[in-house]
C-alpha cells in the first residue's frame, strides 16, 4: 500500500466526454498520478439513475476508458475500474443509508434539478445518489476528492457521514475526505451559453466540444460560439463571459497563460482568435483521437485493464467493509 495521499474521482459513462471534462477533471487527474495514490472510476451505478440503453451503456464504458487512457491515465500508476465491478460500493451505500436522514437528502440541490429534468423517472436512486457517492469516497479511505462547485454539497455529506459513523462507533472507521479544487481551469462553459458549464449530456450538441468531434465540427462550433459586441480581447468573466470562456479553452489546449493570449491578440478581432483557437483545439484532439482508436481496437487489453482494476479496488475496499460490518454487529461470514 502506498504512503501517498489517496485520491478518488469518477465520471458517469453517459453522454460524450467533452473538452470541459478534460480541462476541469481529467487533466488534473493525469498530474495527480505522480503525487497521489489515485483511483479513477467509471461510475456506471450512478448513471442508471437515469434510464439507459444497456448496450449503449456498456459501449460508453469502453469509450470512456479508451479516452482515459488516450488522455494519459496510466493503469500502472493509478487504479482504473468500473464501479459496478466492486460490490463494496453497494454494500457500503446501504449501511450509510442507515446513518443518513431524509432531511439531509431533501436538501440536495442536484436532486431537485435532476428531478425537474427527468419528471417521468424520479426514482429512489436519484434521491439516494449522494449516499452512493459518499460510499464511493469512504470505501477507499480517500484523503482528497477532486470536486467542482456542483459536487461540493455531496462531498460535505460524505464528510458528515464519516464523522458521524466514527463518533457513533468510537473508532476511526473512515477517513474524513478533503476537497481538491484546482485553482485554474476548473470550469469550461457552454459555447452557446457561457453562463452554464459545458455538459457531456447537453441537448444542444453545438454547446460542447466533444473529444471525438471531427475537425470541421470543432471549427464550426468555435466560430459560432457566443462572444460580445465590443471587440476587445480581454479576460473578464463578469462582463465578457463568452470571450473569457474561449480564452480559458485556448489556455488549456495550448498550455499558455491567458495574459499572453490577451497580449498577442490585442488589437485583433474575435474572428482571428476563433480561427486560431479552432486550429489549436484540432491540433490537441488529433493525436488524442489517434491514441483512442488504437486503444479501442484492443478489446482484450481493455478487459485486462478493467479486470486488474476491479481486483485492486476490491482488495482495497475489503478491509473497510469488514471493519464497518463488525462494528455494525453483522455476523462474520465463513
N, C-alpha and C positions, 0 to 999 in steps of 0.2 A: 504493500500500500504506500502510495506517495505521501510525502510530508508537505506537499504543496497545498494551498487553499483549494477547496473543492468548489467548482462552478457547474451549475446545471442550467441548461436552457433548451427550448424546443420550439418547433413551428408546426402548426397544423398542416397536414397534407391536403389542403383544399385550395381551389383556385390555381393560380400560377405564380411562382416566385417572381418578384419584381426587383428592380434596381433599389427600391426602398428597403426591401428585406436585406439586401446585401449591405447597403450603407448603414442602416440602422441596427443590424444584428450580426450577420454572418462575417462581415469584415472584422468586427471586434472579436468574434469567436476565433478566427484564424490567429489573431495576435495572442489571445489568451492561452492557446495551446502551449505556448512556450513558457508561460509563467505560472499556470494553474493546472490542477488536475481536473480535466473537463469531461463532462458527459453531455452529449448533444442528442436529443431525441426527435423522432418523428411522432408527434402526439396524436396518433390516429384515434384513440379513445375519446379525445376531446372533439375531434372532427365529426363524430356521429351524433353530436347533439343537434346537428342539422342533417336532414336526410341526405344520404349519399348513395350513389350508384356503386355497388360493391366492386365491380370490375374496374371502374374508374378510380376508386379509392386505392385499390392495390397498385394500379399503374402510376398514380401520383406519388405513392410512397417510393417507388423505384425512381421516378423522375426527380423527386426532391433529393434522394440520396445521391444520385449522379451529379446534381448541381452542388450539393455539399462538397463532394469530392473535387469537382472541377474548380470550385472557388478556393480550394486549399485546405479543407478539413482533412486531417490525416488519421486514419484508423489505428495507426501505430502510436500516435501521440494523444489521441482522445478516444473516448468510448462513444461510438455511433450505434444507435439502436432504435428499434420501433417500440413504442410504449406498450402495446398490447402483447409483446413478446415476454414481458416481465410481469408475472402475476402479482408481485408485491404492490404495484400501483393500485389495483382494485382492492386488494386486501387492506391496505393502509387507509384508503379512502373511506371504506365502510367504518373502520374504527374511529377515524377522525370525525365522521358524521355524528357519532355519538358524543362528541365533545363540542359540536357546533350548534349554536342556537339558530332558530328560524329567523329571528330578528337580524342577525348578522348577514344572513344570505339575502334578506329582503332589501338591505341597504346597498347591495352591489349594483352600481350604475350600469355595468356592462350587461347584466341580465335584463334590465329594463329596456336597454337599447335593442338587444337581440330579440327580446320578446315582442317588441314593436315591429321588428322587421319580419319575423317568422311567426306571424299570428296564427297560422294553421298548424303549428307544431311547437307549442310552448310546453315542452316536456320537463320531467323532473330532472333529467340530466343537465338540461340547460340551466336550471335553477341551482343545481348542485355542483356545477362546473368548478367553482373556486375551491371546493374541498378536494376534488381530484387534483387540482393544480397544487394545493398545499401538500398532498401526498407525494406528488412527483418530486417536490423540492426536499421534503423532510426525509423521504425514504433513503436518500443518499447522503444525508448529513451535510447538505450543501452549505458552504460558508457564504457564498455570494450568488446572486441571481441577476443576470442582465435583464433589465426591465425598461419598458417605455412608460410614458405617462399613463397609458390606458391600462397598465397592469400593476401599478403601484398599490391599488386597493387590494388586489388579490394577494400580493406579497405581504401586505400588512396582516391579512387574515392568517397566512401561513405562520408569520411571526407570533401572532396572538395564540394560535393553536399550539405551537411549540412550547411557549411559555406556560400555557395552561396545563398541558399534559405533564410537563416537567414538575410543575407545582403540585399537581394532584397526586402524582406518584412518589414525589420526594426524591426522584432521581433525574439525572440528566439524560433523558431519553432521546431528545432531539437537539441538534444544533440550531440556534436561532439565526436564520439567514439575514444577511445584509443586502441591500440593493446595490447593483453595479450599474451606474448610469453614465455612459460616455458623455464627455463634455461637448464633443464635436460630432456632427453627422448623425445625431440620434433620430432625426425625422426628415423624411423626404415627402413632400406634399404632392397632391394630385396636380397634373399638368393643367387640367381644366378648372380646377377649384383649389387654389393654393391655401385655402383655409382648412382643408381636411387632409389627413395623412394618406399617402399612396397606399392602395389596398390590393392584395392579390386576388380578392374576390369582388372587385368593383364591377357593377353592372354596365359601366361605360368603359370599354377597353382603352379608349383614347386617353383616359386619365392616367394610365400607368405605362411604364416601360417594363416589359417583361423580359426576363433574362434570356428567353429563347425567341424573342422578336427578330424578324429579318431586318437587315439594314435599311431597306426602303421604308419599312413600317416605323422604325425608330426615327428616321429623318422626318417623316410626315408628322408624327406625334409631336416632336420637339418644335417644328416650325409652326404648329398650330397652338402651342402652349400659350396660356394666358400670361400677359405681362401688364403694362400700363401705358399711358399716353405721353409721359413727359420725355421719354427717350434717353434719360440719364442712367448710365450703368453704375449703380452703387448698391451695396447690400443694406437693406432696411426692411426687416420683416414686417413692421407695422405699416409703413407707407407703400412698400413695393414687394408684397409677398410673392407674387409670381416670378418676378425677376430674381429675387433673393433665392427662391427655390432652384432656379436654373443655375445660379452661381454655386449653390451648395452641391448640386449634382456634378457640375463641372469640376469643382474642387475635389470631389470624391473619386471620380474616374481618372482624372489626370494627376492626382496627388499633388495639387498645387494650392497654396494658400489663397483664400478669397481676395485678400488685399492685393496680391499680384495680378489676379484676374481683373480687378477693378482698375488697376493702373494700366494694364495692357489694352483694355477696351475703352478707356476714357476718350470721349470724342467720337466714338463709333456708334452706329445704331444697333438696335436689337437684332436686325437681320444677320449681321456678321457674327454676333455672339451665338445666335441659334445655329447658324451653319457650322461654325467651329465646334460647338458643343455636340451637335449630331455626329460629326466626324470622330470626336473623342469617345463618345459612347459606343459607336460602332467598333472603333479600334479596341475598346475594352471588351466588348462582347464576343468578337470573332474568335480569339483564342480560347475563351471560356466555352463557347459552343462547340469548338473542335474537341476539347477535352471531354465535354459532356457526351458527345457522340461516341467517343472511344469507351468511356465507362458504360454507357448504355448498351453497347454491343456485347458486353461481358456479363451476362446474367449469372453465370456460375460464380464469378468473382464477387458480384454484389451479394449473392446469397451467403457466401462465406463471410463477408464483412458483417452482415446482419447477424449471422449465427454467432460469430465471435463477440459481437457487441452485446447480444442478448445474454450470453453466458457470463460475460464480465459484469454486466449490470445486475444480473440476478444474484451472483455471488456477493456483490457489494450490498444488495438490498436485504439479503437473508438475515444478517445479524440484527438489523433494525427491527425486522418483523418478529424475530424470535424474542427480542428484548421487550417490545411493547406488548406482545401476546402474553408473555409470562406475567408482566405487571398488571395486565387486564384481568388475569385469572383463568385464562384458557388452559385446558388440559393439554399437556405436551403430546405431540404425535409420536408415533413409533419410528 
